[in-house]
């Protein structure tokens, strides 16, 4: 571990009153699906069942819920680990309190994009692909021909007008246009 990582780790254990936002949990609780974050009593069931928690020290659903309850907004907003959630909903399925952790993660992601104007580049790419083709992945012509050669039916044709209307109605089209990638935002912040 380098000196910077060690200092960051030690700094996380020293809470300063100025860094606490007591209204943060209420901000989260107003978002659909996140209303029950205050009910989390740290049993750890969500973290024990989380497929992502096995691979990273930060992404612990229980820890995220507690960080919200404590009002430590700065530790969460903009944290790239929030984008690791696969939204498999295993945390929700096993929570004895019905806390919808994956919905809370979605809320944190939305607040992060709104506050920072940035999202991971892969999310921008996927969203742009959905807008262009109706699919997350742009299917190369060679793949479509291979499907045809194998006797597979053609892929369903999405209604791109409906997709565009949905992006426009939710304001996501504007968000997608304005948002930088997190990588670009970091590079700009370093300069």
N, C-alpha and C positions, 0 to 999 in steps of 0.2 A: 504494500500500500504506500503510495507516495505521500509526501508531507501535506499536500493540498487536501487529499482524501481524508487523511487523519484529522486535520483541522476542521473540515466540514463535519465529520462524524462527531467530534467533540462539541462543535458548535450546536449541533442538533440537540444535545443533551442539556444545553444551557438556554432555557427559555427566558426571553425578555418580555416584559409586559407590553411594550410597544409593538411587538410582533403578533400579539393576540388580537383577533377580531371577533368579539363575542357575538356579533350579528351574523357571522358567516354561516353557522348551522341553520339559521332561519332562512337565509338566502337559498341554501341548498334545499331545505324542506319545502319551499314554494314551487320547486320544479317537479313536474309530474313523475311519479314513481319513486321520488326521493323523500317523501313525507315522513317515513319511519326511521330515518337515520338516528334520531334521538333514542330509539328503543334498543339499539345495539348495546348489549351488556358484556361484550368481549368474550363470548364463549369460545370463539376460534373455529367453529364449525365451517364457516365460509372459507377460511384460509386453509384448513386441513383438506378441503375438497377441491380447492382451486388448482386447475392444471397449470396456470402461469406462476403461481406462488412457489412452485417447486424449482423454478429456474432463476429467480431474482430475489434479492434481499429486500428491495423496496416494495415490490408489488405484493402486499399482504392486505386483502380486503378488510380484515379486522382493524389493521393499523390505519388504513385510510378512513374508515368510519370514525375511529377515535380521534384522528387528526382533525376531522371536521367538527366533532363534538367540542374539542378544545379550542376551536377558532383559529387554527394555524393555517390560514388561507395561503400564505406565501410558500408553504412547503408543498402545496398541491397544485396550485394554478401554474400551468406551464411545465409541469413535471412530465417529461417524456414517458415515464413509466405508466402513466394513465392510459396511454394508447396501446398498451400490451393486452388489455382485457379483450378476450375473444367473444364476449357476450354469450357464453354458453349457458348462462343462467343456473349453473350448478349451485352457486352461492345462494340464490333465491330458493331453489328447491330444498335445500337443507337447513335454512335459517329458522330456528324455533320462534323468532320474533317477526318473521315475514319482512325483514329488511331487504329491500331490492338493491343489493350492492351494484349490480350491473347498470341499473338505472341511475344510481348515484354517480357511477363512473361516467356515464353519458352526460349527466349534468355538469360534472367537473370539466369534461372535454369541451362542452359548449361554452362554459364560462371562460375557459382558457382561450379558446379561439376568439371570443368576443373581446376579452381584455387585452390579449397579446397580438391579435390580428395574424396569428400563425397556426399552422397545423403541419403534421408530418407530411413530407412530400408524397408518400405512397397514398395517403388519403386524398390528396388533391388529384392525383392521377386516377384513382379509382372513381372519384366523383365525376371527374371530367369524362371518363369512359362511359359511365352510366348516362350522362347527358348526351353523348355522341351516339351511343349504340344501344342503350338500354341494358347493357351488361357491364359488370365490373371489369372484365378482361376483353380487350379488343381481339376478336378471333381472326387470325390470319387466314387469307384466302386458301392457302394450302391445307389448313386444318379443315375448313369447310368442304373442300374437295375430297379429302380423305374420309370424312363422314359419309359423303355421298357414295364413294367407292365401296364402303363397308356396308352399304344398304341402310344406314341410319337415316331417320327422318330429318328434314331441315330443322334448324333451331327456330323456335317461335319468333315471330317478328313483333318486337315490342312497339307500343304506340309512343313514339318519341315526342309527339305533341303533348301527350299526357305527362310524360316525364318532365318536359320543359315547363309545363304549367305548375307541376308540383314543386319544382325547384324555385320557380318564381313566387308562388303563393307562400312558401315557407321562408322566403328571403335567402335561401341557400345559394341561389345563383349569384347574388350580390356578394355574399360571404366568400364564395369560391373565387370570384374575380378579385376581391380585395385582399384576401388572406395570402400572406407569404408562406413559404415553407419554413419549418422550424430551423432547418439548416441555414437558410438565407438570413433569417432573423438573428440567429446566433452570430453569423459572420458579420452582419451589420453592427451588432452590439459590441463585437470585439474590436471594431475599428474606431 
